[in-house]
Amino acid sequence: MATGNILIADDDTAIRTVLSQALSRAGYDVRTTGTAATLWRWVQSGDGDLVITDVVMPDENAFELLPKMKKLRPDLPIIVMSAQNTFMTAIKASERGAYDYLPKPFDLRELVSIVGRAMSEPKNRVRAERNEELEGMPLVGRSPAMQEIYRALARLMQTDLTVMITGESGTGKELVARALHDYGKRKKGPFVAINMAAIPRDLIESELFGHEKGAFTGANQRSAGRFEQAEGGTLFLDEIGDMPMEAQTRLLRVLQQSEYTTVGGRTSIKTNVRIIAATNKDLRILIQQGLFREDLFFRLNVVPLRLPPLRERAEDIGDLAQHFFALAAAEGLPLKHIEPDALERLKRYRWPGNIRELENLTRRLAALYPQETITAQLVDAELSTDAAELEQGFAAAFNSAAPIRDGEHSGSLASAVEQHLSELFRGHGDNLPPPGLYHRVLRELEYPLISAALAATRGNQIKAAELLGLNRNTLRKKVRDLDIRLMRAPR
C-alpha cells in the first residue's frame, strides 16, 4: 500500500472529491483546498510530499505560484492540471519545474500512476528552470493525440536525446523539430535542416560532412557541411529513409563516437550536435529490403514520436483553420471566420495532404472570396473542385497514353505486371534477367504513374505530391531522376 501526504488544489469541488477518493483508496493521506493561498500556506509549513494543482485558481494562477514553491522546496513534486490544454501550457508547466502536466479531462488511473512514480523517485531531483517569457504558438491543437505530443515534448526539451519523428507527409514534422530546438537548452545554437530527398544522392555526404578542396571534381575550395553549421545546436535530418548507405555508415559513426571526417579529409572532427530525424516511411520495411541500416535505426530511434494524421485529430481542425486565417490576415489578406456547418464539412474530409493541405485551403479561401464568413457552400465548392480536377485529370492522362495492343496487359495493373514479368522470364530461357530487377520494375511503374499525376494536376507539383502521397521534395527528386518532362495536360 502506498504512503505519503498529498496536497490537492482545485476550485472545482467535484474534481477535489474524485481525486481525494482515488488517492485515499491507493493509501495516501490527502488534503484538499479550493484556493492557491491555502496551498501556499501548507507548502510554507512543510506539509505534503506531493502537490496536485489546477492552473487557473480564483486567487492566483498556479504558474505564478509554482516557481515560489520550487524555490522554497525544490524537491517537492508538483503535478499541474489544466483545461487550457495547449502546447504552451505543457511547456510552461515544464519550464516552471512541474513534475508532470495533465490536460483536463484526465485519466484517473494515469494520474494515480504518475503520483506513484513521483513518490517513489529520489527526492533530490531538481529540474532546471528558465526565466524567459514564452511567446507564440508553434503547435496548435487540443485533441488527446496532440496532448500526448505536448507532454512528450515538454519532457524532452531539456535533454539531448536523439528523437525520431514519424508521420505522413504534411503532419508538421519539421515544426515539431523546431519546437524541440526553440524551447530546449540548445535554443541559442543554430537549427539546421537538411532534406535527404531533395539532394542528389552523390552529394549527400558532402552536404552533411563538408568537403576539402580537391576532394572531387568541382571542389575548388573547402566547404563546411551541415554538421559544422549546426555545431552547438540541432541538426534536423528530414526524410532520413532516403539517405544512401554510404552516408548512413558515416552518420552511424557520428552517433557512436561524436566525430566525423570531411569528404577528402583525414582528420577527425569532434561534434556537439543534437540529432532529430524524421521520415514518412516505415524504416523497418527498408531494413528488411536492405536499404537502411538496422544499427543506425536503433541509434536514431532513441525517442520515437509519431505525429497523427489530421484525420485522427479532426477536433483540432477548427483551431487550425482559425490559426491559418490569422496568419493570412497578418500577411495582408482579409480576416475570415468559419461557420459551424463549414467546419463540420472540413472535419468530414479525409485530408490526404494533412495540415499542409488545410493551410493551402484556408489561404485560398482567404484570398479568393470577399465574404467575411466562410460558409459550407464555399468549402464544398473548393473541395469538390479539387477532387473533380484530379479525377478528370487522371482520366485524361491515362486516356491520352499510348494504346495497349490487343490482348496485351488487359485486366488489372497486377495482372499486367505479372504478364510482363512472365514474358520477360520466358524470353531469357534458362538464364535469369540481369541483377537489379526489383528496382528496374519499380522505375518502369513510377514513370507513367508520376507522369499521369503531373498531367492530371496540370503540372502542379504540390497537388501531384498530395495525390501520390509523397513529400514534395521527394516528388521533385523523382521527376529529376526519372527525367520526366513537365507538361500541362490539354484542358
Secondary structure, 3 states (H helix, E strand, C coil): CCCCEEEEECCCHHHHHHHHHHHHHCCCEEEEECCHHHHHHHHHCCCCCEEEEECECCCCEHHHHHHHHHHHCCCCCEEEEECCCCHHHHHHHHHCCCCEEEECCCCHHHHHHHHHHHHHCCCCCCCCCCCCCCCCCCCCCCCHHHHHHHHHHHHHCCCCCCEEEECCCCCCHHHHHHHHHHCCCCCCCCEEEEEHHHCCHHHHHHHHHCECCCCCCCCCCCECCHHHHCCCCEEEEECHHHCCHHHHHHHHHHHHHCEECCECCCCCEECCCEEEEEECCCHHHHHHCCCCCHHHHHHHCCEEEECCCHHHCHHHHHHHHHHHHHHHHHCCCCCCEECHHHHHHHHHCCCCCHHHHHHHHHHHHHHHCCCCEECHHHHHHHHHHHHHHHHHHHHHHHHCCCCCCCCCCCCCHHHHHHHHHHHHHHHCCCCCCCCCHHHHHHHHHHHHHHHHHHHHCCCCHHHHHHHHCCCHHHHHHHHHHHCCCCCCCCC
